Amino acid sequence: MYDVKKVKVMAQGSTVAKELLMIKVAATQGTRQELISMVDIFRAKIADYSADALIIEIRGDAAKLNAFISLIEPYGILEICRTGLIALEKGSACLKDA
């Protein structure tokens, strides 16, 4: 584990910024294929597959994650874990240089 060493406000155009969402959703034999189709459409990934639930991992901007949550909600969200926005500057610029 690492402690936060520095925080910097970065310009939107010069960064790569993403959020990570892991969501556990109820999955039955009747809904599993629909859920897998949604995972594919959103370019997400199934992190865990069990008899009664799926854990889905998806990353992107907030709008994409919010849209995915809205789409999955009717199936029964069991748990959600979301990182919030993380970013690194493009090119060779590093926080250690600032």
PDB file as gemmi writes it, atoms N, CA and C in Angstrom:
CRYST1    1.000    1.000    1.000  90.00  90.00  90.00 P 1                      
ATOM      1  N   MET A   1       0.834  -1.165   0.000  1.00  0.00           N  
ATOM      2  CA  MET A   1       0.000   0.000   0.000  1.00  0.00           C  
ATOM      3  C   MET A   1       0.890   1.244   0.000  1.00  0.00           C  
ATOM      4  N   TYR A   2       0.461   2.255  -0.759  1.00  0.00           N  
ATOM      5  CA  TYR A   2       1.220   3.494  -0.856  1.00  0.00           C  
ATOM      6  C   TYR A   2       0.387   4.652  -0.334  1.00  0.00           C  
ATOM      7  N   ASP A   3       1.022   5.567   0.369  1.00  0.00           N  
ATOM      8  CA  ASP A   3       0.353   6.781   0.812  1.00  0.00           C  
ATOM      9  C   ASP A   3       0.374   7.803  -0.311  1.00  0.00           C  
ATOM     10  N   VAL A   4      -0.593   8.696  -0.326  1.00  0.00           N  
ATOM     11  CA  VAL A   4      -0.624   9.771  -1.312  1.00  0.00           C  
ATOM     12  C   VAL A   4       0.557  10.691  -1.051  1.00  0.00           C  
ATOM     13  N   LYS A   5       1.357  10.930  -2.087  1.00  0.00           N  
ATOM     14  CA  LYS A   5       2.544  11.791  -1.964  1.00  0.00           C  
ATOM     15  C   LYS A   5       2.302  13.181  -2.529  1.00  0.00           C  
ATOM     16  N   LYS A   6       1.456  13.284  -3.547  1.00  0.00           N  
ATOM     17  CA  LYS A   6       1.241  14.566  -4.202  1.00  0.00           C  
ATOM     18  C   LYS A   6      -0.094  14.535  -4.935  1.00  0.00           C  
ATOM     19  N   VAL A   7      -0.749  15.676  -4.967  1.00  0.00           N  
ATOM     20  CA  VAL A   7      -1.988  15.847  -5.713  1.00  0.00           C  
ATOM     21  C   VAL A   7      -1.800  17.032  -6.628  1.00  0.00           C  
ATOM     22  N   LYS A   8      -2.274  16.906  -7.861  1.00  0.00           N  
ATOM     23  CA  LYS A   8      -2.103  17.983  -8.832  1.00  0.00           C  
ATOM     24  C   LYS A   8      -3.371  18.105  -9.673  1.00  0.00           C  
ATOM     25  N   VAL A   9      -3.816  19.324  -9.922  1.00  0.00           N  
ATOM     26  CA  VAL A   9      -4.926  19.566 -10.829  1.00  0.00           C  
ATOM     27  C   VAL A   9      -4.352  19.539 -12.240  1.00  0.00           C  
ATOM     28  N   MET A  10      -4.907  18.699 -13.083  1.00  0.00           N  
ATOM     29  CA  MET A  10      -4.372  18.514 -14.433  1.00  0.00           C  
ATOM     30  C   MET A  10      -5.335  19.068 -15.470  1.00  0.00           C  
ATOM     31  N   ALA A  11      -4.783  19.594 -16.550  1.00  0.00           N  
ATOM     32  CA  ALA A  11      -5.592  20.107 -17.653  1.00  0.00           C  
ATOM     33  C   ALA A  11      -6.259  18.933 -18.369  1.00  0.00           C  
ATOM     34  N   GLN A  12      -7.529  19.086 -18.683  1.00  0.00           N  
ATOM     35  CA  GLN A  12      -8.308  18.006 -19.261  1.00  0.00           C  
ATOM     36  C   GLN A  12      -7.730  17.481 -20.578  1.00  0.00           C  
ATOM     37  N   GLY A  13      -7.248  18.339 -21.433  1.00  0.00           N  
ATOM     38  CA  GLY A  13      -6.748  17.913 -22.737  1.00  0.00           C  
ATOM     39  C   GLY A  13      -5.392  17.223 -22.707  1.00  0.00           C  
ATOM     40  N   SER A  14      -4.665  17.348 -21.618  1.00  0.00           N  
ATOM     41  CA  SER A  14      -3.318  16.777 -21.564  1.00  0.00           C  
ATOM     42  C   SER A  14      -3.219  15.569 -20.631  1.00  0.00           C  
ATOM     43  N   THR A  15      -4.350  14.931 -20.359  1.00  0.00           N  
ATOM     44  CA  THR A  15      -4.343  13.787 -19.456  1.00  0.00           C  
ATOM     45  C   THR A  15      -5.106  12.607 -20.033  1.00  0.00           C  
ATOM     46  N   VAL A  16      -4.812  11.441 -19.513  1.00  0.00           N  
ATOM     47  CA  VAL A  16      -5.623  10.251 -19.735  1.00  0.00           C  
ATOM     48  C   VAL A  16      -6.316  10.001 -18.398  1.00  0.00           C  
ATOM     49  N   ALA A  17      -7.640  10.110 -18.407  1.00  0.00           N  
ATOM     50  CA  ALA A  17      -8.411   9.990 -17.169  1.00  0.00           C  
ATOM     51  C   ALA A  17      -9.481   8.907 -17.322  1.00  0.00           C  
ATOM     52  N   LYS A  18      -9.633   8.082 -16.308  1.00  0.00           N  
ATOM     53  CA  LYS A  18     -10.608   6.988 -16.317  1.00  0.00           C  
ATOM     54  C   LYS A  18     -11.156   6.779 -14.913  1.00  0.00           C  
ATOM     55  N   GLU A  19     -12.269   6.077 -14.847  1.00  0.00           N  
ATOM     56  CA  GLU A  19     -12.805   5.559 -13.600  1.00  0.00           C  
ATOM     57  C   GLU A  19     -12.926   4.054 -13.761  1.00  0.00           C  
ATOM     58  N   LEU A  20     -12.863   3.347 -12.658  1.00  0.00           N  
ATOM     59  CA  LEU A  20     -13.059   1.902 -12.656  1.00  0.00           C  
ATOM     60  C   LEU A  20     -14.285   1.601 -11.814  1.00  0.00           C  
ATOM     61  N   LEU A  21     -15.140   0.737 -12.328  1.00  0.00           N  
ATOM     62  CA  LEU A  21     -16.335   0.301 -11.624  1.00  0.00           C  
ATOM     63  C   LEU A  21     -16.359  -1.216 -11.607  1.00  0.00           C  
ATOM     64  N   MET A  22     -16.574  -1.775 -10.430  1.00  0.00           N  
ATOM     65  CA  MET A  22     -16.867  -3.198 -10.312  1.00  0.00           C  
ATOM     66  C   MET A  22     -18.275  -3.289  -9.757  1.00  0.00           C  
ATOM     67  N   ILE A  23     -19.117  -4.073 -10.409  1.00  0.00           N  
ATOM     68  CA  ILE A  23     -20.513  -4.164 -10.028  1.00  0.00           C  
ATOM     69  C   ILE A  23     -20.931  -5.631  -9.994  1.00  0.00           C  
ATOM     70  N   LYS A  24     -21.542  -6.024  -8.888  1.00  0.00           N  
ATOM     71  CA  LYS A  24     -22.053  -7.388  -8.761  1.00  0.00           C  
ATOM     72  C   LYS A  24     -23.549  -7.333  -9.021  1.00  0.00           C  
ATOM     73  N   VAL A  25     -23.995  -8.129  -9.985  1.00  0.00           N  
ATOM     74  CA  VAL A  25     -25.391  -8.110 -10.392  1.00  0.00           C  
ATOM     75  C   VAL A  25     -25.959  -9.532 -10.324  1.00  0.00           C  
ATOM     76  N   ALA A  26     -27.219  -9.625  -9.891  1.00  0.00           N  
ATOM     77  CA  ALA A  26     -27.892 -10.918  -9.843  1.00  0.00           C  
ATOM     78  C   ALA A  26     -28.031 -11.451 -11.267  1.00  0.00           C  
ATOM     79  N   ALA A  27     -27.784 -12.741 -11.433  1.00  0.00           N  
ATOM     80  CA  ALA A  27     -27.867 -13.355 -12.760  1.00  0.00           C  
ATOM     81  C   ALA A  27     -28.549 -14.708 -12.640  1.00  0.00           C  
ATOM     82  N   THR A  28     -29.615 -14.864 -13.383  1.00  0.00           N  
ATOM     83  CA  THR A  28     -30.307 -16.150 -13.435  1.00  0.00           C  
ATOM     84  C   THR A  28     -30.034 -16.778 -14.793  1.00  0.00           C  
ATOM     85  N   GLN A  29     -30.460 -18.000 -14.943  1.00  0.00           N  
ATOM     86  CA  GLN A  29     -30.286 -18.663 -16.230  1.00  0.00           C  
ATOM     87  C   GLN A  29     -31.006 -17.895 -17.337  1.00  0.00           C  
ATOM     88  N   GLY A  30     -32.121 -17.240 -16.981  1.00  0.00           N  
ATOM     89  CA  GLY A  30     -32.896 -16.488 -17.960  1.00  0.00           C  
ATOM     90  C   GLY A  30     -32.332 -15.122 -18.307  1.00  0.00           C  
ATOM     91  N   THR A  31     -31.519 -14.534 -17.423  1.00  0.00           N  
ATOM     92  CA  THR A  31     -31.000 -13.180 -17.675  1.00  0.00           C  
ATOM     93  C   THR A  31     -29.512 -13.150 -18.013  1.00  0.00           C  
ATOM     94  N   ARG A  32     -28.835 -14.232 -17.793  1.00  0.00           N  
ATOM     95  CA  ARG A  32     -27.377 -14.261 -17.953  1.00  0.00           C  
ATOM     96  C   ARG A  32     -26.929 -13.844 -19.356  1.00  0.00           C  
ATOM     97  N   GLN A  33     -27.587 -14.352 -20.393  1.00  0.00           N  
ATOM     98  CA  GLN A  33     -27.165 -14.025 -21.767  1.00  0.00           C  
ATOM     99  C   GLN A  33     -27.376 -12.548 -22.081  1.00  0.00           C  
ATOM    100  N   GLU A  34     -28.468 -11.959 -21.585  1.00  0.00           N  
ATOM    101  CA  GLU A  34     -28.705 -10.521 -21.782  1.00  0.00           C  
ATOM    102  C   GLU A  34     -27.605  -9.705 -21.113  1.00  0.00           C  
ATOM    103  N   LEU A  35     -27.244 -10.092 -19.903  1.00  0.00           N  
ATOM    104  CA  LEU A  35     -26.180  -9.392 -19.184  1.00  0.00           C  
ATOM    105  C   LEU A  35     -24.852  -9.505 -19.920  1.00  0.00           C  
ATOM    106  N   ILE A  36     -24.537 -10.683 -20.409  1.00  0.00           N  
ATOM    107  CA  ILE A  36     -23.286 -10.879 -21.153  1.00  0.00           C  
ATOM    108  C   ILE A  36     -23.272 -10.013 -22.415  1.00  0.00           C  
ATOM    109  N   SER A  37     -24.407  -9.870 -23.073  1.00  0.00           N  
ATOM    110  CA  SER A  37     -24.497  -9.004 -24.256  1.00  0.00           C  
ATOM    111  C   SER A  37     -24.209  -7.548 -23.895  1.00  0.00           C  
ATOM    112  N   MET A  38     -24.745  -7.088 -22.755  1.00  0.00           N  
ATOM    113  CA  MET A  38     -24.488  -5.718 -22.309  1.00  0.00           C  
ATOM    114  C   MET A  38     -23.013  -5.514 -21.975  1.00  0.00           C  
ATOM    115  N   VAL A  39     -22.411  -6.515 -21.358  1.00  0.00           N  
ATOM    116  CA  VAL A  39     -20.981  -6.461 -21.052  1.00  0.00           C  
ATOM    117  C   VAL A  39     -20.192  -6.270 -22.338  1.00  0.00           C  
ATOM    118  N   ASP A  40     -20.534  -7.022 -23.373  1.00  0.00           N  
ATOM    119  CA  ASP A  40     -19.839  -6.914 -24.665  1.00  0.00           C  
ATOM    120  C   ASP A  40     -20.048  -5.538 -25.301  1.00  0.00           C  
ATOM    121  N   ILE A  41     -21.261  -5.042 -25.289  1.00  0.00           N  
ATOM    122  CA  ILE A  41     -21.568  -3.749 -25.910  1.00  0.00           C  
ATOM    123  C   ILE A  41     -20.767  -2.627 -25.252  1.00  0.00           C  
ATOM    124  N   PHE A  42     -20.624  -2.670 -23.931  1.00  0.00           N  
ATOM    125  CA  PHE A  42     -19.917  -1.625 -23.196  1.00  0.00           C  
ATOM    126  C   PHE A  42     -18.414  -1.889 -23.082  1.00  0.00           C  
ATOM    127  N   ARG A  43     -17.935  -2.940 -23.734  1.00  0.00           N  
ATOM    128  CA  ARG A  43     -16.526  -3.328 -23.674  1.00  0.00           C  
ATOM    129  C   ARG A  43     -16.061  -3.517 -22.234  1.00  0.00           C  
ATOM    130  N   ALA A  44     -16.926  -4.114 -21.451  1.00  0.00           N  
ATOM    131  CA  ALA A  44     -16.616  -4.425 -20.060  1.00  0.00           C  
ATOM    132  C   ALA A  44     -16.035  -5.835 -19.995  1.00  0.00           C  
ATOM    133  N   LYS A  45     -15.850  -6.339 -18.788  1.00  0.00           N  
ATOM    134  CA  LYS A  45     -15.241  -7.648 -18.594  1.00  0.00           C  
ATOM    135  C   LYS A  45     -15.939  -8.340 -17.426  1.00  0.00           C  
ATOM    136  N   ILE A  46     -16.180  -9.625 -17.560  1.00  0.00           N  
ATOM    137  CA  ILE A  46     -16.724 -10.391 -16.442  1.00  0.00           C  
ATOM    138  C   ILE A  46     -15.550 -10.835 -15.583  1.00  0.00           C  
ATOM    139  N   ALA A  47     -15.503 -10.327 -14.352  1.00  0.00           N  
ATOM    140  CA  ALA A  47     -14.403 -10.633 -13.435  1.00  0.00           C  
ATOM    141  C   ALA A  47     -14.686 -11.890 -12.627  1.00  0.00           C  
ATOM    142  N   ASP A  48     -15.972 -12.218 -12.424  1.00  0.00           N  
ATOM    143  CA  ASP A  48     -16.344 -13.430 -11.700  1.00  0.00           C  
ATOM    144  C   ASP A  48     -17.712 -13.879 -12.177  1.00  0.00           C  
ATOM    145  N   TYR A  49     -17.840 -15.189 -12.353  1.00  0.00           N  
ATOM    146  CA  TYR A  49     -19.041 -15.800 -12.895  1.00  0.00           C  
ATOM    147  C   TYR A  49     -19.465 -16.884 -11.913  1.00  0.00           C  
ATOM    148  N   SER A  50     -20.635 -16.725 -11.292  1.00  0.00           N  
ATOM    149  CA  SER A  50     -21.121 -17.757 -10.386  1.00  0.00           C  
ATOM    150  C   SER A  50     -22.551 -18.131 -10.762  1.00  0.00           C  
ATOM    151  N   ALA A  51     -23.109 -19.088 -10.070  1.00  0.00           N  
ATOM    152  CA  ALA A  51     -24.432 -19.598 -10.407  1.00  0.00           C  
ATOM    153  C   ALA A  51     -25.532 -18.540 -10.295  1.00  0.00           C  
ATOM    154  N   ASP A  52     -25.369 -17.577  -9.382  1.00  0.00           N  
ATOM    155  CA  ASP A  52     -26.440 -16.616  -9.155  1.00  0.00           C  
ATOM    156  C   ASP A  52     -26.030 -15.152  -9.303  1.00  0.00           C  
ATOM    157  N   ALA A  53     -24.794 -14.890  -9.706  1.00  0.00           N  
ATOM    158  CA  ALA A  53     -24.334 -13.497  -9.836  1.00  0.00           C  
ATOM    159  C   ALA A  53     -23.146 -13.390 -10.777  1.00  0.00           C  
ATOM    160  N   LEU A  54     -22.966 -12.187 -11.309  1.00  0.00           N  
ATOM    161  CA  LEU A  54     -21.787 -11.846 -12.100  1.00  0.00           C  
ATOM    162  C   LEU A  54     -21.128 -10.631 -11.463  1.00  0.00           C  
ATOM    163  N   ILE A  55     -19.808 -10.625 -11.444  1.00  0.00           N  
ATOM    164  CA  ILE A  55     -19.083  -9.398 -11.108  1.00  0.00           C  
ATOM    165  C   ILE A  55     -18.534  -8.862 -12.418  1.00  0.00           C  
ATOM    166  N   ILE A  56     -18.916  -7.634 -12.725  1.00  0.00           N  
ATOM    167  CA  ILE A  56     -18.542  -7.007 -13.992  1.00  0.00           C  
ATOM    168  C   ILE A  56     -17.590  -5.861 -13.707  1.00  0.00           C  
ATOM    169  N   GLU A  57     -16.525  -5.799 -14.491  1.00  0.00           N  
ATOM    170  CA  GLU A  57     -15.523  -4.734 -14.382  1.00  0.00           C  
ATOM    171  C   GLU A  57     -15.634  -3.871 -15.631  1.00  0.00           C  
ATOM    172  N   ILE A  58     -15.753  -2.574 -15.424  1.00  0.00           N  
ATOM    173  CA  ILE A  58     -15.857  -1.649 -16.554  1.00  0.00           C  
ATOM    174  C   ILE A  58     -15.083  -0.380 -16.216  1.00  0.00           C  
ATOM    175  N   ARG A  59     -14.435   0.190 -17.212  1.00  0.00           N  
ATOM    176  CA  ARG A  59     -13.717   1.442 -16.996  1.00  0.00           C  
ATOM    177  C   ARG A  59     -14.040   2.414 -18.122  1.00  0.00           C  
ATOM    178  N   GLY A  60     -13.931   3.690 -17.795  1.00  0.00           N  
ATOM    179  CA  GLY A  60     -14.233   4.725 -18.774  1.00  0.00           C  
ATOM    180  C   GLY A  60     -14.560   6.022 -18.066  1.00  0.00           C  
ATOM    181  N   ASP A  61     -15.245   6.916 -18.776  1.00  0.00           N  
ATOM    182  CA  ASP A  61     -15.620   8.184 -18.149  1.00  0.00           C  
ATOM    183  C   ASP A  61     -16.908   8.002 -17.346  1.00  0.00           C  
ATOM    184  N   ALA A  62     -17.238   9.012 -16.545  1.00  0.00           N  
ATOM    185  CA  ALA A  62     -18.381   8.924 -15.643  1.00  0.00           C  
ATOM    186  C   ALA A  62     -19.688   8.672 -16.397  1.00  0.00           C  
ATOM    187  N   ALA A  63     -19.855   9.289 -17.548  1.00  0.00           N  
ATOM    188  CA  ALA A  63     -21.089   9.122 -18.320  1.00  0.00           C  
ATOM    189  C   ALA A  63     -21.278   7.667 -18.746  1.00  0.00           C  
ATOM    190  N   LYS A  64     -20.210   7.022 -19.183  1.00  0.00           N  
ATOM    191  CA  LYS A  64     -20.282   5.619 -19.593  1.00  0.00           C  
ATOM    192  C   LYS A  64     -20.650   4.730 -18.409  1.00  0.00           C  
ATOM    193  N   LEU A  65     -19.996   4.952 -17.267  1.00  0.00           N  
ATOM    194  CA  LEU A  65     -20.270   4.145 -16.092  1.00  0.00           C  
ATOM    195  C   LEU A  65     -21.694   4.355 -15.593  1.00  0.00           C  
ATOM    196  N   ASN A  66     -22.152   5.586 -15.571  1.00  0.00           N  
ATOM    197  CA  ASN A  66     -23.519   5.875 -15.142  1.00  0.00           C  
ATOM    198  C   ASN A  66     -24.551   5.237 -16.073  1.00  0.00           C  
ATOM    199  N   ALA A  67     -24.296   5.265 -17.372  1.00  0.00           N  
ATOM    200  CA  ALA A  67     -25.198   4.637 -18.339  1.00  0.00           C  
ATOM    201  C   ALA A  67     -25.257   3.129 -18.116  1.00  0.00           C  
ATOM    202  N   PHE A  68     -24.101   2.530 -17.837  1.00  0.00           N  
ATOM    203  CA  PHE A  68     -24.055   1.085 -17.596  1.00  0.00           C  
ATOM    204  C   PHE A  68     -24.831   0.725 -16.330  1.00  0.00           C  
ATOM    205  N   ILE A  69     -24.647   1.500 -15.276  1.00  0.00           N  
ATOM    206  CA  ILE A  69     -25.373   1.253 -14.022  1.00  0.00           C  
ATOM    207  C   ILE A  69     -26.879   1.330 -14.262  1.00  0.00           C  
ATOM    208  N   SER A  70     -27.323   2.334 -14.995  1.00  0.00           N  
ATOM    209  CA  SER A  70     -28.755   2.490 -15.282  1.00  0.00           C  
ATOM    210  C   SER A  70     -29.309   1.305 -16.058  1.00  0.00           C  
ATOM    211  N   LEU A  71     -28.526   0.796 -16.975  1.00  0.00           N  
ATOM    212  CA  LEU A  71     -28.952  -0.336 -17.794  1.00  0.00           C  
ATOM    213  C   LEU A  71     -29.013  -1.630 -16.990  1.00  0.00           C  
ATOM    214  N   ILE A  72     -28.083  -1.806 -16.069  1.00  0.00           N  
ATOM    215  CA  ILE A  72     -27.977  -3.033 -15.280  1.00  0.00           C  
ATOM    216  C   ILE A  72     -28.949  -3.037 -14.092  1.00  0.00           C  
ATOM    217  N   GLU A  73     -29.328  -1.875 -13.619  1.00  0.00           N  
ATOM    218  CA  GLU A  73     -30.128  -1.740 -12.393  1.00  0.00           C  
ATOM    219  C   GLU A  73     -31.366  -2.650 -12.334  1.00  0.00           C  
ATOM    220  N   PRO A  74     -32.152  -2.768 -13.401  1.00  0.00           N  
ATOM    221  CA  PRO A  74     -33.344  -3.617 -13.322  1.00  0.00           C  
ATOM    222  C   PRO A  74     -33.050  -5.107 -13.052  1.00  0.00           C  
ATOM    223  N   TYR A  75     -31.832  -5.538 -13.287  1.00  0.00           N  
ATOM    224  CA  TYR A  75     -31.480  -6.944 -13.082  1.00  0.00           C  
ATOM    225  C   TYR A  75     -31.176  -7.260 -11.615  1.00  0.00           C  
ATOM    226  N   GLY A  76     -30.934  -6.228 -10.824  1.00  0.00           N  
ATOM    227  CA  GLY A  76     -30.672  -6.417  -9.402  1.00  0.00           C  
ATOM    228  C   GLY A  76     -29.211  -6.241  -9.044  1.00  0.00           C  
ATOM    229  N   ILE A  77     -28.830  -5.014  -8.711  1.00  0.00           N  
ATOM    230  CA  ILE A  77     -27.458  -4.731  -8.301  1.00  0.00           C  
ATOM    231  C   ILE A  77     -27.288  -5.196  -6.864  1.00  0.00           C  
ATOM    232  N   LEU A  78     -26.284  -6.030  -6.635  1.00  0.00           N  
ATOM    233  CA  LEU A  78     -26.006  -6.553  -5.301  1.00  0.00           C  
ATOM    234  C   LEU A  78     -24.942  -5.725  -4.583  1.00  0.00           C  
ATOM    235  N   GLU A  79     -23.925  -5.282  -5.322  1.00  0.00           N  
ATOM    236  CA  GLU A  79     -22.845  -4.454  -4.757  1.00  0.00           C  
ATOM    237  C   GLU A  79     -22.225  -3.607  -5.854  1.00  0.00           C  
ATOM    238  N   ILE A  80     -21.689  -2.458  -5.451  1.00  0.00           N  
ATOM    239  CA  ILE A  80     -20.957  -1.573  -6.361  1.00  0.00           C  
ATOM    240  C   ILE A  80     -19.697  -1.080  -5.664  1.00  0.00           C  
ATOM    241  N   CYS A  81     -18.603  -1.041  -6.418  1.00  0.00           N  
ATOM    242  CA  CYS A  81     -17.362  -0.429  -5.946  1.00  0.00           C  
ATOM    243  C   CYS A  81     -16.839   0.429  -7.100  1.00  0.00           C  
ATOM    244  N   ARG A  82     -16.583   1.714  -6.818  1.00  0.00           N  
ATOM    245  CA  ARG A  82     -16.183   2.659  -7.872  1.00  0.00           C  
ATOM    246  C   ARG A  82     -15.008   3.486  -7.391  1.00  0.00           C  
ATOM    247  N   THR A  83     -13.987   3.634  -8.245  1.00  0.00           N  
ATOM    248  CA  THR A  83     -12.769   4.317  -7.827  1.00  0.00           C  
ATOM    249  C   THR A  83     -12.898   5.827  -7.760  1.00  0.00           C  
ATOM    250  N   GLY A  84     -13.702   6.407  -8.604  1.00  0.00           N  
ATOM    251  CA  GLY A  84     -13.633   7.837  -8.828  1.00  0.00           C  
ATOM    252  C   GLY A  84     -12.572   8.080  -9.894  1.00  0.00           C  
ATOM    253  N   LEU A  85     -12.437   9.291 -10.317  1.00  0.00           N  
ATOM    254  CA  LEU A  85     -11.552   9.643 -11.423  1.00  0.00           C  
ATOM    255  C   LEU A  85     -10.082   9.513 -11.034  1.00  0.00           C  
ATOM    256  N   ILE A  86      -9.322   8.847 -11.894  1.00  0.00           N  
ATOM    257  CA  ILE A  86      -7.867   8.783 -11.758  1.00  0.00           C  
ATOM    258  C   ILE A  86      -7.266   9.248 -13.074  1.00  0.00           C  
ATOM    259  N   ALA A  87      -6.056   9.815 -13.039  1.00  0.00           N  
ATOM    260  CA  ALA A  87      -5.483  10.379 -14.264  1.00  0.00           C  
ATOM    261  C   ALA A  87      -3.964  10.413 -14.204  1.00  0.00           C  
ATOM    262  N   LEU A  88      -3.368  10.375 -15.373  1.00  0.00           N  
ATOM    263  CA  LEU A  88      -1.940  10.615 -15.569  1.00  0.00           C  
ATOM    264  C   LEU A  88      -1.789  11.568 -16.742  1.00  0.00           C  
ATOM    265  N   GLU A  89      -0.759  12.418 -16.677  1.00  0.00           N  
ATOM    266  CA  GLU A  89      -0.487  13.334 -17.774  1.00  0.00           C  
ATOM    267  C   GLU A  89       0.062  12.564 -18.973  1.00  0.00           C  
ATOM    268  N   LYS A  90      -0.320  13.027 -20.163  1.00  0.00           N  
ATOM    269  CA  LYS A  90       0.217  12.436 -21.391  1.00  0.00           C  
ATOM    270  C   LYS A  90       1.678  12.799 -21.554  1.00  0.00           C  
ATOM    271  N   GLY A  91       2.394  12.026 -22.335  1.00  0.00           N  
ATOM    272  CA  GLY A  91       3.798  12.315 -22.616  1.00  0.00           C  
ATOM    273  C   GLY A  91       4.699  11.940 -21.472  1.00  0.00           C  
ATOM    274  N   SER A  92       5.849  12.588 -21.400  1.00  0.00           N  
ATOM    275  CA  SER A  92       6.869  12.232 -20.409  1.00  0.00           C  
ATOM    276  C   SER A  92       6.733  13.001 -19.091  1.00  0.00           C  
ATOM    277  N   ALA A  93       5.762  13.931 -18.999  1.00  0.00           N  
ATOM    278  CA  ALA A  93       5.581  14.695 -17.759  1.00  0.00           C  
ATOM    279  C   ALA A  93       5.176  13.746 -16.627  1.00  0.00           C  
ATOM    280  N   CYS A  94       5.763  13.944 -15.462  1.00  0.00           N  
ATOM    281  CA  CYS A  94       5.465  13.097 -14.289  1.00  0.00           C  
ATOM    282  C   CYS A  94       5.248  13.962 -13.065  1.00  0.00           C  
ATOM    283  N   LEU A  95       4.461  13.466 -12.137  1.00  0.00           N  
ATOM    284  CA  LEU A  95       4.238  14.184 -10.888  1.00  0.00           C  
ATOM    285  C   LEU A  95       5.535  14.394 -10.110  1.00  0.00           C  
ATOM    286  N   LYS A  96       6.437  13.430 -10.210  1.00  0.00           N  
ATOM    287  CA  LYS A  96       7.686  13.555  -9.459  1.00  0.00           C  
ATOM    288  C   LYS A  96       8.516  14.759  -9.929  1.00  0.00           C  
ATOM    289  N   ASP A  97       8.276  15.216 -11.163  1.00  0.00           N  
ATOM    290  CA  ASP A  97       9.009  16.368 -11.726  1.00  0.00           C  
ATOM    291  C   ASP A  97       8.393  17.702 -11.312  1.00  0.00           C  
ATOM    292  N   ALA A  98       7.153  17.656 -10.836  1.00  0.00           N  
ATOM    293  CA  ALA A  98       6.431  18.911 -10.516  1.00  0.00           C  
ATOM    294  C   ALA A  98       6.826  19.465  -9.162  1.00  0.00           C  
TER     295      ALA A  98                                                      
END                                                                             
